[in-house]
Amino acid sequence: MVKNKYILGVLLIAAFIVVTIVSVGYGIGSSKAKEARHVDFIQGVLAYNHFKEYQEIELLVEQKCYTQAFARAKFNKDTQSRLLADYLKDTKDSNLEKYVADRDAELLRTLNALPSEESGKMIVTPCLPNEVLIPNK
């Protein structure tokens, strides 16, 4: 009888351990799935916003508003540079640093040299079709 109680106790403890392991595993999996959906959503929002911005720049070029298209593209490039520089400084993400360095070491040096400050605001000017852009020399 003592042996049966001992076996029953061991079985209950084993069952408890199995249920705990399964529950923790399910919880972690569920949490990761939610996090992955959230990351996917953020990537989708970013993709949509980039698409709309490129669409606006394309429209400006089609309307021959070259100065405005150039200014918008430069503003977006500068804003993304600032975001990337701030992210690298705040997180010290060595994987991202290596990713950027492997592809464009000069960009990484430029990003590291950027002072921490707010990005400026884009000033929207009226379209003046057929403008001629004079390249910087």
For each residue, the residues with C-beta under 8 A, 3 or more apart:
1: 4 5
2: 5 6
3: 6 7
4: 1 7 8
5: 1 2 8 9
6: 2 3 9 10
7: 3 4 10 11
8: 4 5 11 12
9: 5 6 12 13
10: 6 7 13 14
11: 7 8 14 15
12: 8 9 15 16
13: 9 10 16 17
14: 10 11 17 18
15: 11 12 18 19
16: 12 13 19 20
17: 13 14 20 21
18: 14 15 21 22
19: 15 16 22 23
20: 16 17 23 24
21: 17 18 24 25
22: 18 19 25 26
23: 19 20 26 27
24: 20 21 27 28
25: 21 22 28 29
26: 22 23 29 30
27: 23 24 30 31
28: 24 25 31 32
29: 25 26 32 33
30: 26 27 33 34
31: 27 28 34 35
32: 28 29 35 36
33: 29 30 36 37
34: 30 31 37 38
35: 31 32 38 39
36: 32 33 39 40
37: 33 34 40 41
38: 34 35 41 42
39: 35 36 42 43
40: 36 37 43 44
41: 37 38 44 45
42: 38 39 45 46
43: 39 40 46 47
44: 40 41 47 48
45: 41 42 48 49
46: 42 43 49 50
47: 43 44 50 51
48: 44 45 51 52
49: 45 46 52 53
50: 46 47 53 54
51: 47 48 54 55
52: 48 49 55 56
53: 49 50 56 57 72 76
54: 50 51 57 58
55: 51 52 58 59
56: 52 53 59 60 72
57: 53 54 60 61 69 72 73 76
58: 54 55 61 62
59: 55 56 62 63
60: 56 57 63 65 66 68 69 72 127
61: 57 58 64 65 66 69
62: 58 59
63: 59 60 127 129
64: 61 129 130 131
65: 60 61 68 69 127 128 129 131
66: 60 61 69 70 131 132 133
67: 70 71 125 128 131 133
68: 60 65 71 72 124 125 127
69: 57 60 61 65 66 72 73
70: 66 67 73 74 133
71: 67 68 74 75 122 123 125
72: 53 56 57 60 68 69 75 76 122
73: 57 69 70 76 77
74: 70 71 77 78
75: 71 72 78 79 120 122
76: 53 57 72 73 79 80
77: 73 74 80 81
78: 74 75 81 82 119 120
79: 75 76 82 83 119
80: 76 77 83 84
81: 77 78 84 85 107 110 111 114
82: 78 79 85 86 114 117 119
83: 79 80 86 87
84: 80 81 87 88 100 111
85: 81 82 88 89 111 112 114 116
86: 82 83 89 90 116
87: 83 84 90 91 93 96
88: 84 85 91 92 93 96 97 100 111 112
89: 85 86 92 112 116
90: 86 87
91: 87 88 96
92: 88 89 97
93: 87 88 96 97
94: 97 98
95: 98 99
96: 87 88 91 93 99 100
97: 88 92 93 94 100 101 108
98: 94 95 101 102
99: 95 96 102 103
100: 84 88 96 97 103 104 107 108 111
101: 97 98 104 105 108
102: 98 99 105
103: 99 100 107
104: 100 101 107 108
105: 101 102 108 109
106: 109 110
107: 81 100 103 104 110 111
108: 97 100 101 104 105 111 112
109: 105 106 112 113
110: 81 106 107 113 114
111: 81 84 85 88 100 107 108 114
112: 85 88 89 108 109
113: 109 110
114: 81 82 85 110 111
115:
116: 85 86 89
117: 82
118:
119: 78 79 82
120: 75 78
121:
122: 71 72 75
123: 71
124: 68
125: 67 68 71
126:
127: 60 63 65 68
128: 65 67 131
129: 63 64 65
130: 64
131: 64 65 66 67 128
132: 66
133: 66 67 70
134:
135:
136:
137:
